[in-house]
């Protein structure tokens, strides 16, 4: 939002974003040009630039300038932090699985549209249609010339695909944003990419008390960027729902994005950018009609609720109206604004939603403060004041301390860029102590975990195998987001997901692992990272074997029944060849004498036996009790080293199992979950006669 820019500065800043040369997909005749995309043709003024979003994926789709955009908006558009107003512009993209509210679906044999608009579209100054014939989705906006947009859409026609059209006409985006569809058992609440019940997620985002730092961007970043920004101190982000004066596009924002990012612990500030003050200095904006201000406010609330519901925001969540700064020395203008905002609040309350208002501290917020105690006035539940004083505090000169307790946000730092996790965004910064939206059950206490590691899977080149990601619930129910990062030649489907995990329960998410036919034989680690409550919980990895055996041999040796259980489970988990687990001291001795085997002594009894042989067990070298030629370095080996073994024992059974898992994974793949470095070796085992010389493999 740009509360403190002058009109000239705002215009200059905006032009800086839109003067990149356009990619033309048009044939021009006189004052008009024909645009043919995917077999869908329209005629627009010749002066309108045409942008190819496939070849220019960072192009920001802005509806406050005349333009035609072809293709799916990029996952990380280079947008200003805010843009206002709407004029006549068109976005044509491939038909999407999830469409915005109010979208009209045409018949399969037609491309023209001349019908009536929904209330939401009329309020938002937008026409949205899908044409299944050519397979396109069209978003057309208008400012003062609705007739021009209607004429353009009414004249649309289907054509044969033009091979001379730009790549955007037949290509899908190179980096689409997707969400997984993992299935879980015995869960009643769920949310899918299209917003219908499925895999164990709450159906709706709900109202929460937001506290901390937030960011405001014109269109939401990609899911990957949001994950990168978990490295930042921010955990709240604006999500624009629409409105006649919102100049940006939804881009990545749909119900799937909302679900997946909320599952990482992000909270949202839903915003609606509707009619502005009659005395606004912003250009190309729809303004409040003072004679119908109350009714306009109520109508805007109804449209905002319809949009909020389509993105998964449930009843009770807040929606903030963006009222940009205006001249509040003009009393009639101020009256129109406060009447409109009273209607906005009344409309939201009638629909079961909370009301919020964003505005300049010195204008819109000051006018609302003046009415705070006025009987009969529908004041908002929460306020969001803009005062770019670079002070991240919730107190302000224009806001009395007793007004809106625990219901205030402050936008304290205006337009700037920040980089976190390697990703850069243009944004405004906020401090938050007010109602926001998110998923419940994301407290830091009793966090869930990814269970040790998924089972290893063997997949031949050119084939597909199956495995699973298992998440163990914490002390409270929570939403967990996870992501698999496969190396070249290997793919995991789904590659990311989110699931509702019951308290102390377990959720198993099946995944398919594919290996391309050209991938070299080997074993490939696929890191899997899980997040909840804005924190990284744990990292593990899926070990994929493609056309190869374990490099060298890994031998798990146990000298007591409890440790044998751990060794057998780990051998099964990693898909080790038969004979890799032993309880025979002589077999372990021979393996440790080899230069090709990696021997992992599971438990203190096995570690003591190979280090001291305190029991004097029979061995190939004929050595007596108290001495062996073996030692352990404390750092796992990637290949065998004669005379060296790994001592995997801890202070508890679970600690021993964890060390065994880490040592074995490191030996097989050369990498580890969690910190990614070699684990710290165990303490020196006791010089005592423990266990048995031969423990049966269970």
N, C-alpha and C positions, 0 to 999 in steps of 0.2 A: 504494500500500500504506500501511496506517495503523498502523505498529508502535507509535507512541508516544501514540496517542489512548486515553483511558480509554473504557470501554464506554459510559458516559453521553455523553461528548463525541462519540464516533463515531455513536451513535444520533441525537443532535441534528443533527449535520452531515448525516446521511443524510436525515432528515426534512425538512431545508431544501430538498432537491432534489425531494421528492415531494408537496408540498402544493399544487401548482398545481391549480386546479379541473379535474376530469375532464370529458371530452366523452362523454356517454352515448349508447350505441347499443342500449339494452336496453328491453324491456318487463318490468315487475316484477310478480310474483305471489307474495304471501306472503314467504317467506324466500328465494326464488330469483328470478333474472332471466334472460330469454332473450336471447341475443346472436345477431343475424343479420348475417353479413358475407359478401358475395359469394355468397349462396345457401347458406352454410354456417352451421348453427345449433347452438349449445350452450346448456346451462343451467348457470349458476354461482350461488354465493351472492349474494344481493341486496346484501350489504355490500361486495362487491368493486368498486372504482372501474373505470371503463372509459375508456380514453384513445384519442383519435383522433389518430394520428400524422401524418395528412395536414394537419390544421389546426393541429397542435402538433408541427412537425418537429424541434424541439430537445429534445423530451421524451426523457429517458433511460429506456431499457427496462431495468428492474431486476427480477430474479427473487427478491429477498429480501423482497418484500412481495406480499400478495395483490392481484392486479390482472389486468385484461384489456387488452391492447394491440392496436389494430386498424390495419393498414396497414404499409407498409415503414418500418423505422426510418430516421430522417433521416440525411443524410450527415454532419452535425455535431451529434450529440447533446450536450446539456449534462449531462455525467455527472460524478460525483465522480471523483477520481483513482483510487479503488479502492472496491469494495463487496464484502462477504462474506456467505456463507450463501445457502441456497435454501429457498424455501417454495413453496406451490402458487400458480402463476401461469400465464397463457396469452398467447402472442403469435400472432395470426392475420394473415397477410400474403398478398398475391398469390403464386402459385406462382413460384419462382425457377428460373433456368436452372441455377444451381449450388447444390446442397443440402449441408447438413452431413453428416459421416459418420454412419452408423447410421440415416438417415432411411428410413422405411417408405413405399412408394408404394401407395396403396389402389387398388382397382378403380375404373373410371370411373363406375360406378353406385352407389357407396356413399360415405358420409362417416364412418361409425362405425369405431372401432378398438378391438379387444379382444384383440389378439394378444400374443405374447411379445415381450420387448424384447431388443435386442442387448446384449452385454456392455458396450459403450461407453456405451449409454444407461442401463443399470442403475448403472454406476459413476458416471456424471455426474448421476444423479437427473433425467433428462430423457426425455421422449417426443417424438419428432419424426416427423411424418407429412406426406405430401402427398396431397391429394384432387383428382385431375384433373377430376372432375365439376364441382364448383363452382370449381375453379381456385385452390385455396388451399394454403398451407403453414402447418402448425401446430407451434409449439414450446411444449410444456407441461412445466413443471418441478414438482418436489415436494420437500418436506423430509421430515417424519415421516409424511405422509399420502398415500402412493402410491395407496391405494385411492380417495381422492377424485378424483384426476386421472384414474385409469382409468375411474371412473364417468362423469365429464364427457365423456371422449372416446368411451366406448362408447355414450353417449346422443346423440351428434352425428347430425344428419340433413341431407339436402339439401332446400332450399326454393326457391320462386320468388324471384327477386331482389326485395328490399323497397325500393321507391322512397323510403321514408321514412328509410332507413338513412343514416348520415353519408357524407360525400364519400369517406371512406377505403374504403367498401365497393366502389366502382367506379373509383377513381382510382389511377393509379400515382404514385409520388413525384414531386414537382416537380423535384427535382434529383438524379436517379439517378447513381450512380457507375458509369462504364463504362470498358472498356478496348478498345483498337483490336485489329483482327486484320489487321495488314499482312502481306503475303507477301514473302518474300525468296527468292532463287535459290541453289541449291547449298549450302544449310545443312542439316546433319544434326540439329542439336540445337535444340529449340524448346519453347515452352510457350504454351498458349492460355488463354482465359478459363476453360475447364473443366479445364485441367491436362494436356491431351493434346498430342502434338507438333504444331507448326505453324510459326511464323514466326521461326526462327533464334535462339531463346532456349535457354539451358541448361535441361534438364528439371527440375533440382532446385536449390533453395537449398542451399548447402554451408557447412560449418564454416569460420569465419574467426577471426582474432585481432582482437577489437575493442579499440580504444584511443581514449580521448577521453571526451566527455560524452554522456550518454543521458537519456531521459525515460521515465517510467512513467505510462501512462494506462489507465483501466479498459476502454475500448473504443477501437479505432483511429480517428483522425480521417479525414476524406475525403482522397482523393488530392490534391485541390486544396490542402487545408490542409497536407499534407505537402510539397507543392511550395513553398508560401509559407514553410514553416519551413526551407527550405534557406538562408534568410537568417540563421538562428540558428547558434550554435556547436555545436548538437547534431547527431549523425549516427546515433544508436542509439535504438531505440524498443522497448518491450515489446509483444509480441503474445500475448494470452491464447488458449490453445488450448482451454480448457474446464476441467472438473472440477466435482465436486459442490458446491463452496463458492464458485464464481465467480458473483457475482450479476448481472453485466452480460451483454449479448448480443453476438453477433458483429458486428452492425451492418454496417459497410462491409467487414469482414474476410472475404475469400475468396481463392482462389488467384489470381484476377485482380489484386486489390489487392496481394497479396504480390509478384507479378511486377512490376507497374508501379512500385511505390514502391521496390523493391530496385534497379530499373533506374536510378533517380535517384541511387543511391549510399547509400541508407539500409541499415543493418544491424539485425538483429532479435534480441531476447531472448525466445525462446519460453517461455511460462510455463504451468504446470498448477496449478490450485488444488483439490487433493483433500482427503481427511480431515485434520482438524487434531488437535492434541494432545488426549488425553482430559481434560486439565485446562485447556483453553482457556476464556477468559472471553467469547469471541465467542458470540453467540446464533444460533439457527436454523442450526447448522452440523452437518455429519456429522463424526464423530470416529473416531479409530483404535480398533479393538478390540485391546487388548493381547495377547489370546490368539492372534490371527492376524495380528499386525502385519507380519511378514515377508511373508506371502502377500498381504496387502493392498497393501503397497508394490510388489510385483511386478505385481499386477493393475492398479494405477494406472499403472505404467510402460507396460503393454501398451495401455491405453486412450489414453494420451498419445501414444504412437507412431502409433497408428491415426489420431488427429486430425492429428498433424504431417504425416504422409504426404499427407493430403487437401489440405493447404495448400501442398505442394511442398517441405517440408523433407526433404532426403535423408538417407540413412544417414551417420552421423558427426557430425551437427549436435547441439548441446546442447539439452536441455530442462530448465528449472529448476522445481523444486517450490517452491511458495509455502507455507512453514510459518510462520504468524504466531506472534507472541510467546506464551509460556506460562510457567507457574511451574516453572522448572527446579530449585527447591529440593525439589520433589516427585520423589524419585528414581525411583519406579515410572513416573511420567508421562514423565520423561526417557528411561527405558529403552524405553518403547513408541515414543517418537518416533525415537530413533536406530536401533532395530530396523526400524521402518517405512522410514526413509530408506536403510538398508542394502539392504532389499528393492527399493526404488525404483532404486537404483544398479545392483544386480544385474540387474534386469529391463531397464533401458535398455542396459546393456552386452551382454546376450544378444541384443538386437534390433539392435545395431550403432550405438547412439546414445551421445552423451556425457551424463553426469549432472551437473546443477547443483542447488544448493539455495540458496534465499533464506530468510533468517530474521533475527531480531534478533541483533545482535552479542553481547548479554549473555545470550541464552538458547540458541536453536538453534545458532548458530555456535559459541558457547562449548562446548556439548555435543559438537559434531563435532570441535572442536580437541582435546578430551580423548581422542578415539579416533583421532587422526590417525596415530599410529604403532602402533596395535593390530593385531597380526597376525590376518589372517582377516576383518577388518572391511572391507566394501565402501564405502570413503569416496567422496564425490562428486569429480568431476574439477575442478569449479569451485565457488566459493562467492560468494554475493552478500549482503553484510552490511548491515543497516539500523542506522544510528546517525546520527540527525539532529543532528549537531554543526556543520553549516554549513561544514565543512572538506572541500573536494573533494580528498581525499588517499586513498591506498590503504593506509596504515598505520592500525592500530587497536589499542587497549589489549588487546582480547580475542583478537587474532589474532597469534600469533608470526610474526616476519619470515620465518622459513624455511618456513612452511606455505603450500601452494598458490602457489608462485612463478608469476607471470604468469597467474594464474587467479583473480583477485579483482575483484569489483565492490563499490562502496560507495555506498549510497543515503544521501547526505549532507544532503539538504534535503527536508523533507516537504511536505505539501499547500500548494500556492500556485498562482497563475496567472501565465502569461507570455504576451506578445504579440510575435510575430515575423512580418514580412511582412504585417502587418495582421490576422493570425489569432490568436485567444486560446485557450489550452488550460489546463485544470486538470491539474496533474501533480506528480510527485515527481522530483527530479533525482538523477542518478547519475554517478559517474566510473567508467570501464571500462578494465580490462586483463585480459580474460578471453575465453573462447570465446563467439562469437555466430554468427549465420547471415546469409548474404548471397550476392550473386553474385560470382564470381571475375572477375579482369581489370579491376578498377575502380581501378587505380593512377592517380596524377596525371600520370605521365610519358607522353609520346607520346599526348596526348588526341586522339580523333577529332573531326571537324568536320562541320557541315552544309555541303555543297558550295555555295558562293556563294549561289545562290538557286534555287528551283524555277522552271521555265518559267512565263511568264505564260500565263494561260488566259482565253479570251474566252467568256463565258456569257451568252446572252440571258436577259432576265427570264423567270422561270418554267421555266428549263431547267437542265440539269446538264452539266458538262464534266469532264475528267480532267486531272490533273497528277501530279507525283511529288515526294517528299521524298528527296533523295539524301544519304547519310551516307558520308563518307570515313573509313576506319579509321585509327587512329594506329599507334604503334610496337608496341603489344600488342593482342591481342583484347580486346574490352570490350563491355559492355551499355550501350546508349544509349537514353534516354527522350526523347521529343519531344512538344511540345504546340502545336497551332494555336489561335489566339484570333481567331475570325471576328467582324467587326462585324455589327450588326443587318442582317438581310436576306440575309446570306450564311452558308452553312454548309459545313463541311468534314467529310467522312466517310472514314476515321476522324478524329476530332478530336485524338486522342492515340495514342501507341503506344510500343513499346519493341522493340528488336531487338538481336540478337547480331551484332556487326560484326567480321569477321576482321581480324587485323593487316594493315595496308596494303591492305585490300580495300575494296570499295564495296558498299553495300546501297541499292537503290532501292525505295521504298515508294509504291505507287500510292495516290492519294487522289481522291475525287470532290468536286467543288465545285458547290453548288447555289445559285441566286439566286432569291429569291421573286419572284412576278409583280408585287408592289407596290413592289419596290425601284427607286428612281430611277436613271436612267442615270448612269454614272460609272465611275471606276476605284477599286477598293477594296483597300487593303493588308491582308493577313492575316498578322500576326506569327507566326513559327514559332520556338520556343525549344527547344534541346536541352540535356540534362543527362547527365553521367556522373560516377561517383565522388563524388557529392554536390556537384558544381560545375556552374555554367552554362557550357557550352562556347561557344556561339555563338548569335546570333539572326539570322534572315534573314526574308524575307517572300514570300509568294505574292501576285502582283499579279493581281487579278481585274477584268476589264473587262466591264461589263454594259451592252449597248446603247449604247455610246459609243465615240468614237475618242479617241486621245491628245489631251489638252487642249493646244491650240496644236500645234506640231510640234517633235520632238526630232531634231536632225541630228547624226549621228556622222561626224566628218571625220578621215580618216587620210591621212598623206602618205608612208608607207613600208609595204612588204608585211607586215611583222610586226605593225604596229599595225592594219593593215586586217583581219588575221585576228581580232584582239580586237574590233574594231568590228562585224564581221559576226556573230560569235558573240553579242555583247551584243544586237544588233538582233533576232536570232532568239529569244534568251532572253526578251526583253521583248515580243515580238510586235509590233515597230514596223512601220508601214506600209511598203510598197515605196517605195524612193527615199529612205528615212531615213538610209541609209549612203552616203557619197560619198568619193571620192578626188580630186575635181576642185577645185582651188584657187578658181576663179572661182565655182563653185556654193557653196562654203563662204562666200566673201566676201559673196555676195548674201544668203545665209541670215543671216549675222551682222549685216547691215545692216537686217534686218527687225525689227519690234517684236513679232512673234508667234512666232519660232523660238527655241528654246534650242539653241545650238551647243556641242557637246562636242568639243574637239580631242583626239584619242586619240594619245598618244605625243608625244615631244619634237619630232619633225620637224614635225608639224601645229601644235603650240603655238607653235613658233618662227616658222613661216610666217605665222600669223595675227597674231602680236605684232610681228614685225620685217619680214617678207618680205625676209629677207637675200639671197635668190636673185634678187629683182627679177622675180618671175613676173608674167605679164599679169593685170590685174584690172580690174573694171568702172570703177573710179575713175581709172584711168590713173596711179596713184601709182608712183613708182620704188622701187628697193631701199632698205631700211633704215627704212621708215616705213609704218605702217598706222594707221587711226583706231580700232583695236580694243584692248581691254584685258580683263583677267579679274580678278574680285573675290575669287576663292578661296572663295566661298560659292555653292553651287548655286542656281539660280533655279527658281521654280515656274512662271513664265511668261517669255516672251521679253522681252529688253531690248536695244534697238538698240545696237550697238557693244560688246557684252559677250559673251564666250564663257567656257566652262569649260576649263581646262587640265588634262587628265588624263594626267599622266605621272609615273612613279616611277622608283626606282633599279633596278628589274628588270621583266621582262615581267609577272610575277604582280602586282607593285605597281601597274603601269599598268592591268591588267585590273580590279583591285579598285577603283581610283579611278573608272574608267569606269563600273563597275557602280553604285557609290554615287551618282555624279553623275546618271546616267540614272534611277535609281530615285527619287532625290529630286525630280528635275524632273517625273516622272510622278505620284508619289503624295504628295509633300510630307513624307514620313517616311523614315527610314533604318533598316536593321538595326543590330545592335550597340548603340551608345550612344543611338541615336535622335535625335541632333542632326546638324547639317550637318557634312560632313567638312572637314578642314583642306585648304586649297588647296595646289596644287603650288608648288615653288620656281620662280623666274623661269627660263624656258628660255634655252639658250645662243643668243647672237646669231651664229648660224652658218648657212650654207647647207646644209640637211639635206633628205633625201628628194627627192620628185619632184612636179612640178606636177599630174600626173595619174596616179593609181594605180588600176588596175582593181579594181572590187569583185569579190571572189572568190566 
